Amino acid sequence: MLTSTQHGSESDAGAPAHVAGRSTSWRAADPTLVPVAVLALILAAMVVPPLLSLVQGSLRLTTSTGDLGDFTLDHYRRILTDRQFFQSLANSVVFSIGTAVLAIGTGGVVAWFVVRTSTPFRSLAYLSAIVSLGTPYILYVSAWLFLLGRSGPLNAVLMAVTGSPVPVFNVYSLAGMIIIEGFLWSPLAFLLLSAVFRSANADYEEAARMSGAGVLRTLTHVSLRMMLPALLAVAVLIVVRSLEAFEVPTLVGLPGGVKLMTTEIYLDTKKNVPPDLGYASAFSVVLLLLAAILLYFYSRLVRNAARFHTVTGRGYWPRPFELGRLRYLGDAFVLLNFLLVLVVPSFALLWLSLMPFSQAISLNGLKALTLENYDLVFHSAFYLDLVWKTWVMSAGAATLVMTVTVLSAWLAVRRRPGAFLLDQLATVPLVFPGIVLGVAMIQLFLAAPFPIYGTVLAFVVAFAIRYLPYGMRYASSGILQVHPELEEAAGVAGGSLPRTLRRIVIPLTRPAILSGWLFIFLVAARDVSLAVMLASPSAEPVAVAMFDLWGNGQGTELAAFGLVWSAMMAVAAGGLYAVARQVGASGFGA
């Protein structure tokens, strides 16, 4: 951002007088004040009401009809005097930190082997990461519960080794929750840390190795210390997102009696009749404040990371480490990660989908193979309706977000008067855990003068608010690649601002816009924590339907539908990615 502004100033200084004068006059009559004001109102209308509704709900009594009553502080008093709250808080902290440690420990090691060594399995690592991030987490949770459960293969092996007549490992525990959630987040840790390892300057590492340091000592004393801010930033990000996790705490923690803050909120709103929205709102405010504090430290780490920049040339590429015989250990670790993250859960789901009822993997089970679950999925109007509505919800939210954020990002990146507020407003939803935003949106929709709760439109609005920050980041990164001289040249040639945006800015940023649209489409389609709060019989997305199938004991039907859905999303993602590449090539070549 700073570089683009500086270049723009230099170009004005070196331009002919009449050109510079026309450019200056074009900026002097700044036509962006009205768009900034309009967009600020739109963004404020999207992000401020949920926050105010949540705070207001936490300070009001809940009547017998579920409405909000008189002012009170009893909800916060109940929280601070309830031992269960502190137990849930402690469980959430341990769960989040344990998840971050496991995710970074596995994803980070794989990232180092893939980026900094010559392992032949790097394509498998990227494949497993991309496929995993595009698959609903509830599918992986159900697969791991099947694998690690009482009758799963892990306990079968442990019982055979130890001679124990009862299952040895209890997956419905805090340890089991950390293991499953850690594997769910390891693909993201891999993608984030692989970029960090790729940008690290090898000169310092070479100096250490020339001084006699081995690979391990160079890694621990040089590489990791240079990357410490980035590593801590990734760790904080995973901790924050684990605090708002829903699938694992609900499907694994609740059956084992392990409650987290997200499950407490879910139980208060969905299991109590009438729902205790006031207490759930107070609980949500506490979780929101905790997430906001962690995100504050995350932003500080990201800003301070600039002091550790070590890349200083366009042609730079780090030289890979030569591990000698140890390379086979690295290859084995990358291959094992591929098996654990992608192959083993997929095989478990495939096995379940071909069974008439849930049963352990065995040779005798092959006699019961059936395609009835797939026949039901392909011939059921219920599943077709689920798919169609989910695509409308996700596509609608992605379109709304990118429409609002493209112009907002352009104004913010170009530092138009007052445009800094647009970036701040679009970033506010980052502090909202999904289930917390769900509580706020319930209150807003129920108080709306027109019926919106339980409709597809409610999901479009809620998803758009939740993923505003991601659309802003994608749009900003695309705008940053477009030099302001192109826009100034259009202005000098007499082009209006709308025409400049339509003919120059948007075509050149189209790859980033399509990438942001695709990302929001995929993550909204698999969202459970927010969607489960808003779901109704007339508007239920795929992820919530999968959650209900598991709760109803229909694990085999869930596996069949989940695999079909994942294949459809993979095809859609591949097709949109191919389109984005073609558009990007033509756009940047224009």
C-alpha positions as a printed NumPy array, in Angstrom:
array([[  0.   ,   0.   ,   0.   ],
       [  2.754,   2.393,   0.964],
       [  4.81 ,   1.48 ,  -2.077],
       [  1.962,   2.139,  -4.477],
       [  1.305,   5.541,  -2.969],
       [  4.93 ,   6.525,  -3.18 ],
       [  5.198,   5.461,  -6.808],
       [  2.084,   7.426,  -7.622],
       [  3.579,  10.571,  -6.117],
       [  6.791,  10.098,  -8.021],
       [  4.964,   9.693, -11.296],
       [  3.078,  12.951, -10.73 ],
       [  6.271,  14.791,  -9.907],
       [  7.931,  13.658, -13.105],
       [  4.971,  14.244, -15.402],
       [  4.568,  17.281, -17.669],
       [  2.978,  20.323, -16.074],
       [ -0.29 ,  20.128, -17.963],
       [ -0.613,  16.392, -17.237],
       [  0.221,  16.83 , -13.562],
       [ -2.211,  19.689, -13.327],
       [ -5.043,  17.719, -14.883],
       [ -4.245,  14.741, -12.65 ],
       [ -4.223,  16.956,  -9.574],
       [ -7.505,  18.594, -10.543],
       [ -9.009,  15.156, -11.154],
       [ -8.144,  14.169,  -7.591],
       [ -9.112,  17.562,  -6.155],
       [-12.706,  17.159,  -7.264],
       [-12.757,  13.833,  -5.443],
       [-15.977,  12.054,  -6.435],
       [-15.449,   9.272,  -3.875],
       [-16.858,  11.028,  -0.814],
       [-20.404,   9.906,  -1.573],
       [-19.443,   6.235,  -2.267],
       [-17.398,   6.178,   0.955],
       [-20.364,   7.464,   2.949],
       [-22.808,   5.041,   1.3  ],
       [-20.524,   2.027,   1.777],
       [-19.812,   3.026,   5.377],
       [-23.561,   3.043,   6.039],
       [-23.997,  -0.352,   4.341],
       [-21.127,  -1.947,   6.261],
       [-22.247,  -0.383,   9.531],
       [-25.765,  -1.7  ,   8.938],
       [-24.285,  -5.184,   8.484],
       [-21.843,  -5.382,  11.406],
       [-23.091,  -2.99 ,  14.11 ],
       [-26.637,  -4.332,  14.741],
       [-25.452,  -7.887,  15.612],
       [-23.01 ,  -6.47 ,  18.149],
       [-25.602,  -4.146,  19.718],
       [-28.229,  -6.898,  19.711],
       [-25.873,  -9.275,  21.482],
       [-24.97 ,  -6.757,  24.181],
       [-28.598,  -5.706,  24.612],
       [-29.745,  -9.315,  24.865],
       [-27.164, -10.065,  27.553],
       [-28.603,  -7.234,  29.675],
       [-32.286,  -8.214,  29.358],
       [-34.424, -10.923,  30.933],
       [-35.947, -13.637,  28.767],
       [-39.732, -13.962,  29.107],
       [-41.722, -17.202,  28.998],
       [-42.432, -16.586,  25.314],
       [-38.745, -16.177,  24.501],
       [-38.92 , -12.386,  24.144],
       [-36.564,  -9.947,  25.879],
       [-37.84 ,  -8.359,  29.071],
       [-36.509,  -5.95 ,  31.707],
       [-32.94 ,  -4.804,  32.223],
       [-30.803,  -7.084,  34.395],
       [-27.249,  -8.08 ,  35.262],
       [-28.304, -11.516,  36.463],
       [-26.935, -13.264,  33.367],
       [-23.406, -12.096,  34.043],
       [-23.848, -12.771,  37.761],
       [-24.893, -16.346,  36.987],
       [-21.87 , -16.803,  34.742],
       [-19.379, -15.517,  37.31 ],
       [-20.872, -17.618,  40.122],
       [-21.272, -20.808,  38.088],
       [-18.505, -23.36 ,  38.459],
       [-19.535, -24.91 ,  35.165],
       [-18.616, -21.682,  33.376],
       [-15.044, -21.761,  34.658],
       [-14.826, -25.474,  33.829],
       [-16.073, -24.785,  30.303],
       [-13.638, -21.88 ,  29.987],
       [-10.726, -24.049,  31.138],
       [-11.756, -26.846,  28.764],
       [-11.972, -24.358,  25.884],
       [ -8.506, -22.942,  26.605],
       [ -6.886, -26.373,  26.917],
       [ -8.707, -27.598,  23.809],
       [ -7.662, -24.576,  21.728],
       [ -4.014, -24.586,  22.815],
       [ -3.729, -28.362,  22.386],
       [ -5.253, -28.097,  18.913],
       [ -2.796, -25.367,  17.905],
       [  0.183, -27.361,  19.18 ],
       [ -0.862, -30.524,  17.319],
       [ -1.84 , -28.689,  14.115],
       [  1.385, -26.689,  13.947],
       [  3.458, -29.671,  15.038],
       [  2.162, -31.828,  12.189],
       [  1.382, -29.21 ,   9.533],
       [  4.556, -27.251,  10.267],
       [  6.839, -30.275,  10.029],
       [  5.201, -31.324,   6.754],
       [  5.543, -27.747,   5.44 ],
       [  9.266, -27.715,   6.256],
       [  9.903, -31.048,   4.542],
       [  7.86 , -30.048,   1.478],
       [  9.322, -26.548,   1.043],
       [ 12.871, -26.841,   2.357],
       [ 13.824, -30.381,   1.293],
       [ 13.601, -32.359,  -1.934],
       [ 10.892, -34.798,  -0.852],
       [  9.099, -36.386,  -3.829],
       [  5.73 , -36.348,  -2.041],
       [  5.123, -32.587,  -1.987],
       [  2.198, -32.891,  -4.421],
       [  0.464, -35.301,  -2.015],
       [  0.788, -32.768,   0.794],
       [ -0.841, -30.006,  -1.242],
       [ -3.53 , -32.373,  -2.509],
       [ -4.49 , -33.504,   0.984],
       [ -4.526, -29.904,   2.258],
       [ -6.717, -28.506,  -0.524],
       [ -9.178, -31.412,  -0.513],
       [ -9.431, -31.344,   3.278],
       [-10.173, -27.626,   3.409],
       [-12.981, -28.051,   0.884],
       [-14.707, -30.9  ,   2.764],
       [-17.258, -30.3  ,   5.559],
       [-15.599, -30.863,   8.906],
       [-18.522, -32.896,  10.144],
       [-17.58 , -35.613,   7.646],
       [-14.062, -35.839,   9.032],
       [-15.355, -35.822,  12.592],
       [-17.71 , -38.714,  11.859],
       [-14.895, -40.601,  10.106],
       [-12.499, -40.146,  13.033],
       [-15.173, -41.144,  15.536],
       [-15.62 , -44.343,  13.572],
       [-11.864, -44.975,  13.449],
       [-11.121, -44.062,  17.076],
       [-14.36 , -45.254,  18.646],
       [-14.924, -48.229,  20.933],
       [-15.276, -50.669,  18.04 ],
       [-12.844, -48.85 ,  15.739],
       [ -9.587, -50.243,  14.358],
       [ -7.416, -48.255,  16.809],
       [ -9.021, -49.82 ,  19.867],
       [ -9.006, -53.219,  18.172],
       [ -5.214, -52.98 ,  17.743],
       [ -4.667, -51.637,  21.267],
       [ -6.814, -54.375,  22.793],
       [ -4.891, -57.014,  20.855],
       [ -1.532, -55.598,  21.937],
       [ -2.38 , -54.997,  25.606],
       [ -4.713, -57.945,  26.063],
       [ -7.366, -55.659,  27.545],
       [-10.955, -56.947,  27.306],
       [-12.328, -53.386,  27.084],
       [-11.468, -50.49 ,  24.754],
       [ -8.24 , -48.766,  25.765],
       [ -8.67 , -45.329,  24.18 ],
       [-11.697, -43.156,  24.957],
       [-12.212, -40.799,  22.037],
       [-15.037, -39.005,  23.874],
       [-12.573, -37.104,  26.034],
       [-10.642, -33.851,  25.944],
       [ -7.636, -35.711,  24.53 ],
       [ -9.765, -37.256,  21.785],
       [-11.217, -33.843,  20.947],
       [ -7.734, -32.316,  20.639],
       [ -6.527, -35.126,  18.373],
       [ -9.475, -34.824,  15.977],
       [ -9.504, -31.004,  15.919],
       [ -5.721, -30.92 ,  15.521],
       [ -5.913, -33.1  ,  12.425],
       [ -8.713, -30.896,  11.068],
       [ -6.529, -27.781,  11.352],
       [ -3.213, -29.284,  10.248],
       [ -3.948, -28.691,   6.507],
       [ -4.452, -24.975,   7.158],
       [ -1.295, -24.856,   9.291],
       [  0.555, -26.534,   6.431],
       [ -0.648, -24.02 ,   3.833],
       [  0.116, -21.009,   6.037],
       [  3.531, -22.202,   7.227],
       [  4.639, -23.443,   3.813],
       [  4.435, -19.819,   2.632],
       [  6.524, -18.776,   5.648],
       [  9.213, -21.382,   5.002],
       [  9.252, -20.506,   1.304],
       [  9.999, -16.825,   1.997],
       [ 12.752, -17.398,   4.58 ],
       [ 16.193, -16.202,   3.498],
       [ 18.69 , -19.06 ,   3.272],
       [ 21.756, -16.816,   3.688],
       [ 21.566, -16.96 ,   7.473],
       [ 21.074, -20.717,   7.38 ],
       [ 24.041, -21.122,   5.032],
       [ 26.199, -19.053,   7.381],
       [ 25.206, -21.267,  10.299],
       [ 25.94 , -24.454,   8.375],
       [ 29.321, -23.121,   7.191],
       [ 30.103, -22.467,  10.868],
       [ 29.584, -26.148,  11.618],
       [ 25.935, -26.223,  12.684],
       [ 23.95 , -29.3  ,  11.677],
       [ 20.501, -29.336,  10.115],
       [ 18.636, -29.617,  13.432],
       [ 20.668, -26.886,  15.142],
       [ 20.31 , -24.574,  12.145],
       [ 16.571, -25.149,  12.121],
       [ 16.084, -24.495,  15.865],
       [ 18.616, -21.671,  16.362],
       [ 18.248, -19.775,  13.069],
       [ 15.24 , -20.698,  10.933],
       [ 12.589, -20.949,  13.637],
       [ 13.825, -17.813,  15.412],
       [ 13.524, -15.772,  12.207],
       [ 10.026, -17.143,  11.662],
       [  8.9  , -16.785,  15.28 ],
       [  6.43 , -13.905,  14.71 ],
       [  4.794, -15.755,  11.808],
       [  4.657, -19.007,  13.798],
       [  3.081, -17.251,  16.764],
       [  0.591, -15.498,  14.475],
       [ -0.511, -18.825,  12.981],
       [ -0.745, -20.324,  16.48 ],
       [ -2.948, -17.465,  17.728],
       [ -5.146, -17.722,  14.627],
       [ -5.711, -21.457,  15.194],
       [ -6.388, -20.884,  18.905],
       [ -9.035, -18.271,  18.062],
       [-10.707, -20.467,  15.474],
       [-10.594, -23.483,  17.805],
       [-12.374, -21.444,  20.482],
       [-15.337, -21.128,  18.112],
       [-15.202, -24.751,  16.931],
       [-18.575, -26.474,  16.954],
       [-18.443, -29.896,  15.306],
       [-15.861, -31.548,  17.572],
       [-17.123, -30.026,  20.87 ],
       [-20.688, -31.08 ,  20.045],
       [-20.197, -34.504,  18.454],
       [-17.251, -35.603,  20.598],
       [-17.348, -33.493,  23.75 ],
       [-21.031, -33.621,  24.691],
       [-21.341, -37.45 ,  24.598],
       [-18.289, -37.601,  26.868],
       [-19.546, -34.919,  29.242],
       [-16.867, -32.405,  28.198],
       [-18.498, -28.998,  27.746],
       [-16.881, -26.022,  26.039],
       [-18.125, -22.462,  25.761],
       [-19.574, -23.05 ,  22.297],
       [-21.551, -26.081,  23.454],
       [-22.888, -24.141,  26.447],
       [-24.212, -21.463,  24.073],
       [-25.687, -24.102,  21.76 ],
       [-27.474, -25.878,  24.604],
       [-28.907, -22.611,  25.97 ],
       [-30.404, -21.639,  22.621],
       [-31.328, -24.911,  20.905],
       [-32.006, -27.379,  23.713],
       [-33.853, -25.201,  26.237],
       [-37.56 , -24.467,  25.695],
       [-38.033, -21.553,  25.607],
       [-34.469, -20.673,  24.634],
       [-32.571, -18.684,  27.237],
       [-31.362, -16.015,  24.817],
       [-30.288, -13.648,  27.586],
       [-27.936, -16.119,  29.249],
       [-26.687, -17.335,  25.858],
       [-26.024, -13.72 ,  24.857],
       [-24.02 , -13.067,  28.025],
       [-22.029, -16.241,  27.414],
       [-21.517, -15.095,  23.827],
       [-20.246, -11.676,  24.93 ],
       [-17.629, -13.35 ,  27.127],
       [-16.498, -15.581,  24.252],
       [-16.481, -12.588,  21.893],
       [-14.261, -10.592,  24.269],
       [-11.866, -13.525,  24.568],
       [-11.675, -13.83 ,  20.774],
       [-11.199, -10.059,  20.417],
       [ -8.271, -10.065,  22.863],
       [ -6.558, -12.89 ,  21.009],
       [ -7.153, -11.232,  17.635],
       [ -5.61 ,  -8.043,  18.997],
       [ -2.425,  -9.933,  19.813],
       [ -2.619, -11.599,  16.403],
       [ -2.703,  -8.202,  14.672],
       [  0.245,  -7.031,  16.778],
       [  2.24 , -10.112,  15.765],
       [  1.448,  -9.564,  12.096],
       [  2.553,  -5.91 ,  12.28 ],
       [  5.753,  -6.725,  14.166],
       [  6.609,  -9.467,  11.693],
       [  7.862,  -6.761,   9.324],
       [ 10.989,  -6.442,  11.482],
       [ 11.894, -10.024,  10.594],
       [ 11.652,  -9.706,   6.785],
       [ 14.602, -11.44 ,   5.136],
       [ 13.7  , -11.658,   1.454],
       [ 15.624,  -9.096,  -0.589],
       [ 15.472,  -9.93 ,  -4.258],
       [ 13.067, -10.847,  -7.048],
       [ 15.006, -13.887,  -8.145],
       [ 15.387, -15.227,  -4.629],
       [ 14.573, -18.868,  -3.899],
       [ 15.793, -20.714,  -0.781],
       [ 18.169, -23.62 ,  -1.39 ],
       [ 16.738, -26.887,  -0.019],
       [ 18.38 , -28.742,   2.824],
       [ 20.219, -31.941,   1.953],
       [ 19.203, -34.483,   4.602],
       [ 21.16 , -37.448,   3.334],
       [ 19.767, -40.672,   4.761],
       [ 17.342, -38.716,   6.927],
       [ 15.396, -37.757,   3.813],
       [ 13.638, -41.125,   3.979],
       [ 12.343, -40.203,   7.421],
       [ 10.984, -36.956,   6.004],
       [  9.417, -38.742,   3.045],
       [  7.774, -41.212,   5.423],
       [  6.383, -38.389,   7.573],
       [  4.884, -36.557,   4.588],
       [  3.397, -39.789,   3.274],
       [  1.991, -40.666,   6.712],
       [  0.401, -37.227,   6.94 ],
       [ -1.236, -37.775,   3.542],
       [ -2.634, -41.099,   4.74 ],
       [ -3.939, -39.731,   8.044],
       [ -5.392, -36.486,   6.718],
       [ -6.98 , -37.745,   3.506],
       [ -6.763, -41.466,   2.724],
       [ -7.731, -43.045,   6.054],
       [-10.774, -40.806,   6.755],
       [-11.923, -41.162,   3.139],
       [-11.655, -44.947,   3.331],
       [-13.618, -44.956,   6.588],
       [-16.373, -42.876,   4.981],
       [-16.413, -45.113,   1.906],
       [-16.73 , -48.209,   4.106],
       [-19.596, -46.68 ,   6.09 ],
       [-21.378, -45.573,   2.925],
       [-21.384, -49.155,   1.61 ],
       [-22.792, -50.697,   4.811],
       [-26.496, -51.179,   5.653],
       [-25.649, -50.178,   9.237],
       [-22.545, -48.976,  11.048],
       [-20.126, -51.839,  11.701],
       [-16.402, -52.281,  12.209],
       [-14.058, -52.835,   9.273],
       [-13.598, -56.577,   8.768],
       [-13.513, -59.237,   6.085],
       [-16.922, -60.495,   7.174],
       [-18.309, -57.032,   6.595],
       [-17.58 , -57.335,   2.874],
       [-20.56 , -59.705,   2.627],
       [-22.888, -56.85 ,   3.579],
       [-21.732, -54.394,   0.879],
       [-24.65 , -52.456,  -0.568],
       [-25.381, -49.399,  -2.681],
       [-28.684, -48.656,  -0.98 ],
       [-27.355, -45.51 ,   0.687],
       [-26.227, -44.068,  -2.641],
       [-29.514, -45.085,  -4.266],
       [-31.361, -43.18 ,  -1.55 ],
       [-29.181, -40.093,  -1.976],
       [-29.515, -39.95 ,  -5.764],
       [-33.277, -40.555,  -5.805],
       [-34.323, -38.396,  -2.872],
       [-35.924, -35.003,  -3.504],
       [-34.883, -34.05 ,   0.04 ],
       [-31.174, -34.191,  -0.788],
       [-31.651, -32.426,  -4.122],
       [-33.447, -29.612,  -2.306],
       [-30.625, -29.42 ,   0.253],
       [-27.984, -29.091,  -2.444],
       [-29.897, -26.448,  -4.378],
       [-30.651, -24.276,  -1.343],
       [-27.075, -24.55 ,  -0.041],
       [-25.674, -23.405,  -3.362],
       [-28.11 , -20.456,  -3.42 ],
       [-27.145, -19.497,   0.157],
       [-23.395, -19.779,  -0.44 ],
       [-23.382, -18.176,  -3.887],
       [-25.652, -15.367,  -2.708],
       [-23.426, -14.614,   0.278],
       [-20.24 , -14.754,  -1.829],
       [-21.732, -12.43 ,  -4.451],
       [-22.96 ,  -9.947,  -1.84 ],
       [-19.609,  -9.891,  -0.034],
       [-17.475,  -9.393,  -3.128],
       [-19.852,  -6.734,  -4.514],
       [-19.515,  -4.667,  -1.339],
       [-15.825,  -5.276,  -0.679],
       [-14.391,  -4.63 ,  -4.161],
       [-15.282,  -0.945,  -4.128],
       [-14.582,  -0.688,  -0.394],
       [-11.135,  -2.212,  -0.856],
       [-10.334,   0.122,  -3.75 ],
       [-11.277,   3.167,  -1.686],
       [ -9.317,   1.934,   1.337],
       [ -6.188,   0.944,  -0.608],
       [ -6.182,   4.242,  -2.506],
       [ -6.582,   6.04 ,   0.833],
       [ -9.573,   8.095,  -0.163],
       [-10.895,  10.49 ,   2.499],
       [-12.616,   8.553,   5.26 ],
       [-12.08 ,   5.201,   3.528],
       [-10.015,   3.816,   6.426],
       [-13.364,   3.387,   8.199],
       [-14.484,   0.935,   5.513],
       [-11.606,  -1.424,   6.245],
       [-12.237,  -1.181,   9.989],
       [-15.951,  -1.927,   9.639],
       [-15.371,  -4.86 ,   7.282],
       [-12.919,  -6.388,   9.768],
       [-15.298,  -6.272,  12.773],
       [-16.908,  -9.708,  12.092],
       [-13.54 , -11.371,  12.735],
       [-14.239, -11.123,  16.464],
       [-17.569, -12.947,  16.069],
       [-17.326, -16.714,  16.581],
       [-19.86 , -18.39 ,  14.321],
       [-22.176, -19.532,  17.091],
       [-22.018, -16.082,  18.732],
       [-23.02 , -14.387,  15.497],
       [-25.808, -16.946,  15.222],
       [-27.239, -15.881,  18.591],
       [-27.108, -12.22 ,  17.533],
       [-28.757, -12.911,  14.177],
       [-31.586, -14.873,  15.834],
       [-32.433, -11.841,  17.951],
       [-32.253,  -9.491,  14.97 ],
       [-34.366, -11.666,  12.678],
       [-37.013, -12.287,  15.338],
       [-37.294,  -8.53 ,  15.936],
       [-37.44 ,  -7.691,  12.212],
       [-40.755,  -6.209,  10.977],
       [-40.929,  -8.773,   8.16 ],
       [-40.51 , -12.57 ,   8.338],
       [-36.884, -13.412,   7.545],
       [-35.943, -15.933,  10.242],
       [-35.865, -19.465,   8.853],
       [-35.542, -18.374,   5.217],
       [-32.785, -18.667,   2.633],
       [-32.375, -14.887,   2.726],
       [-31.489, -15.104,   6.424],
       [-28.569, -17.384,   5.596],
       [-27.372, -15.127,   2.777],
       [-27.295, -12.11 ,   5.097],
       [-25.704, -13.984,   8.008],
       [-23.034, -15.651,   5.85 ],
       [-22.264, -12.317,   4.167],
       [-21.666, -10.662,   7.533],
       [-19.508, -13.542,   8.77 ],
       [-17.222, -13.604,   5.725],
       [-16.909,  -9.863,   5.066],
       [-13.3  ,  -9.761,   6.365],
       [-12.203, -12.491,   3.952],
       [-13.734, -10.747,   0.957],
       [-12.003,  -7.521,   2.005],
       [ -8.621,  -9.249,   2.208],
       [ -8.961, -10.88 ,  -1.224],
       [-10.16 ,  -7.66 ,  -2.852],
       [ -7.423,  -5.581,  -1.195],
       [ -4.693,  -7.944,  -2.358],
       [ -5.976,  -7.646,  -5.918],
       [ -6.228,  -3.843,  -5.794],
       [ -2.678,  -3.587,  -4.437],
       [ -1.385,  -5.2  ,  -7.643],
       [ -2.905,  -2.453,  -9.824],
       [ -0.699,   0.641,  -9.987],
       [ -2.628,   3.904,  -9.472],
       [ -0.91 ,   5.387, -12.549],
       [ -3.324,   3.401, -14.726],
       [ -6.303,   5.014, -13.04 ],
       [ -4.71 ,   8.451, -13.212],
       [ -4.04 ,   7.983, -16.918],
       [ -7.7  ,   7.145, -17.459],
       [ -8.704,  10.252, -15.537],
       [ -6.366,  12.419, -17.595],
       [ -7.875,  10.938, -20.764],
       [-11.302,  12.053, -19.611],
       [-12.582,   8.772, -18.197],
       [-15.11 ,   9.028, -15.391],
       [-14.572,   7.204, -12.118],
       [-17.253,   4.531, -12.788],
       [-15.796,   3.89 , -16.23 ],
       [-12.254,   3.671, -14.825],
       [-13.391,   1.11 , -12.287],
       [-15.367,  -0.844, -14.866],
       [-12.739,  -0.839, -17.636],
       [ -9.461,  -0.943, -15.672],
       [ -9.687,  -1.811, -11.982],
       [-12.229,  -4.623, -12.046],
       [-10.789,  -6.452, -15.107],
       [ -7.282,  -6.368, -13.615],
       [ -8.459,  -7.551, -10.195],
       [-10.828, -10.187, -11.557],
       [ -8.615, -13.139, -10.543],
       [ -8.582, -11.945,  -6.917],
       [-12.331, -11.297,  -7.022],
       [-13.07 , -14.78 ,  -8.371],
       [-10.686, -16.352,  -5.856],
       [-12.414, -14.535,  -2.995],
       [-15.836, -15.522,  -4.329],
       [-14.783, -19.162,  -4.571],
       [-13.29 , -19.194,  -1.07 ],
       [-16.414, -17.694,   0.513],
       [-18.646, -20.052,  -1.481],
       [-16.747, -23.101,  -0.222],
       [-16.44 , -22.114,   3.439],
       [-20.052, -20.906,   3.661],
       [-21.275, -24.196,   2.212],
       [-19.551, -26.156,   4.998],
       [-20.345, -23.753,   7.875],
       [-22.119, -25.442,  10.795],
       [-21.619, -23.236,  13.853],
       [-23.569, -20.308,  12.387],
       [-25.927, -22.318,  10.197],
       [-27.144, -24.62 ,  12.985],
       [-28.498, -21.588,  14.875],
       [-30.57 , -20.354,  11.906],
       [-31.699, -23.644,  10.363],
       [-35.382, -24.438,   9.943],
       [-37.33 , -27.15 ,   8.078],
       [-37.808, -24.767,   5.147],
       [-34.199, -23.543,   5.015],
       [-31.546, -26.044,   6.007],
       [-28.057, -26.14 ,   4.438],
       [-26.158, -29.326,   3.711],
       [-23.802, -29.024,   6.698],
       [-26.709, -28.824,   9.166],
       [-28.456, -31.744,   7.472],
       [-25.271, -33.785,   7.927],
       [-25.204, -32.763,  11.585],
       [-28.801, -33.948,  11.988],
       [-28.101, -37.229,  10.183],
       [-25.305, -37.999,  12.642],
       [-27.483, -37.058,  15.601],
       [-30.239, -39.363,  14.326],
       [-27.855, -42.303,  14.036],
       [-27.88 , -42.326,  10.222],
       [-24.1  , -42.565,   9.895],
       [-24.096, -44.711,   6.746],
       [-26.479, -42.371,   4.927],
       [-24.377, -39.41 ,   6.085],
       [-21.218, -41.   ,   4.675],
       [-22.825, -41.623,   1.263],
       [-24.315, -38.148,   1.021],
       [-21.101, -36.578,   2.323],
       [-18.919, -38.262,  -0.268],
       [-21.291, -37.275,  -3.089],
       [-21.429, -33.687,  -1.816],
       [-17.643, -33.482,  -1.452],
       [-17.194, -34.75 ,  -5.018],
       [-19.653, -32.139,  -6.309],
       [-17.889, -29.341,  -4.434],
       [-14.505, -30.528,  -5.699],
       [-15.77 , -30.434,  -9.297],
       [-17.285, -26.981,  -8.762],
       [-14.088, -25.691,  -7.175],
       [-11.975, -27.144,  -9.984],
       [-14.167, -25.611, -12.665],
       [-14.228, -22.174, -11.061],
       [-10.474, -22.338, -10.481],
       [ -9.913, -23.096, -14.174],
       [-12.145, -20.165, -15.142],
       [-10.274, -17.895, -12.727],
       [ -6.954, -18.851, -14.277],
       [ -8.2  , -18.116, -17.788],
       [ -9.7  , -14.798, -16.754],
       [ -6.558, -13.934, -14.862],
       [ -4.39 , -14.6  , -17.889],
       [ -6.509, -12.456, -20.167],
       [ -6.975,  -9.748, -17.563],
       [ -3.323,  -9.235, -16.789],
       [ -2.37 ,  -9.475, -20.401],
       [ -4.706,  -6.703, -21.485]])
